[in-house]
């Protein structure tokens, strides 16, 4: 348990990962949809917008435009292998 906590602390204090560039409008829409779900479930917005006056999709799009959303691209080959195991 202590080792797991230490590992989480190390990951949190490590240098932030460099987010890859959004290479298509479709990826941007998928990211916004996933972030919108998080916001609907109670996540705090990472931009200064009033959640009572703005839709979660609009907030998510603004967060992506300002680079406040971290994500990672996973190659399909690796994703398929992990599902098979």
Secondary structure, DSSP 4 states (H G I P E B T S, - for coil): -HHHHHHHHHHHHSPPPPPPP--SHHHHHHHHHHHHHHHHTTPPPSSS--TTTS-HHHHHHHHHHTT--------HHHHHHHHH-
